[in-house]
Amino acid sequence: MKKTFITILVTALVTSFCWYAANKALRRIDAVWLMSAVKAPGMMAFDSIEADQFAGRSEVAKAKLVALKKQWGKFYREQDECIGEGIGNIMITFGKIDTEAVSVKKVEPSTPMK
């Protein structure tokens, strides 16, 4: 009887520890994913918008802000679960916006010099 009780107790402890370790590992993976999919690209995006604003390129900054908001809408966090694709590719979108801004600037006719 005593041996059976000890076996059950040890099994319960080992099972508990395994569940705890697995849960902890999944939370760490989620934290790494969150960092790579949201936090780091988000900071880069805000830095890029801020740089455009300080450079006087407010239209480009507005376009980037709209793109960031749209991309953010694809990602959300529900309780402990991260859902959506994150905003990891926002800098690619910003690169396209910058390219379009440069090409529009080149197409605009220059004013005649006096």
N, C-alpha and C positions, 0 to 999 in steps of 0.2 A: 504494500500500500504506500509506504513512504517513498519507495523507488519510483513508483508511478507518478506520484505528486511532484517529485523533483524533476522527472522527465518532462512533465507538462509545463512546469514553471520555466525550465531552461528553454524549451521550445517556444514558449510565449515571449520570453526575453529576446531570444535570437530573432524571432519574427518581427518583434517591435523595433529592434535595432535596424533590421534590414529595411523596413518601411521608412524609418526615420532617415536613413542614409540615402535611400532612393529619392525621397521627397526633397531632401537638402540638395542633392545633385541636380534635380530638375529645376529647383529655384535658382541655382547658380547659372544653369544654362539659360534660363529666362532672363536673368540679369545681364548676361553677356549679350544675348540677342537684343534686349532693350537698348543697351548701350550702342551697339553697332547699327541698329535699325532706326533709332529715334534720337537719342541724346547727342551723339557726336555729329550726325548730319544736321540736326536742328541748330546746334551752336554754329556750325559752319554757314548754314543758311542765314542766320541772323547777322553774323559778321559780314557776309556778302551784301545783305540788304543795307546794313549800316554804312558800309564803305561806299555803296552807290549813292546813298542819301548825302553823305558828306562830300562826295565828288560832284554834287549838283545834278545827278542823274535820277531825279525823282520819278520820272515815268518808268524807268527800268526797275527802280526799287518797288514801285507799286505793282508792276507786272510780276516781279518775283514774290511779293507778298501774297498776291492772288494765287500764284502757283503753289506756294507753300501751304496756304489754307486749303486748297483743293486736295493736295496730296495728304495733308493731315486728316482730312475727312475720310480717307480710305483706311486709316489706322485708328483704332480705339482700344482702350483697355477696360476689360470688364472684370471686376473683382481682382482675382489673381491671374487672370488669363490675358495674354496679349493676342489681339486679333487683328488681322489685316497685314498688309505688306510693309508697314512702317514708312519711313520717309528717307530710306537709305539712298535712293537714287535722285534726290532733289537737286543735287549739284549738276547732274546731267541736264535736268530741266533748266536750271539756271544758265548753263552753258549755251543752250539753244536760245534762251532769251537774250543773252549777251550778243550772240552771233546775229540775231535778228536786229538788235539795236544798232550794231555796227553797220550792217548792210543798209538799214534805213537811213542812217546818217550819211553814207556814201552816196545814196541815190538823191538825197535832197539837193536841189540846185543851190549853188552858192550865190550870195548877194554880190552885185557888181561893186567894185571898189571905186571910191570917189577920189 
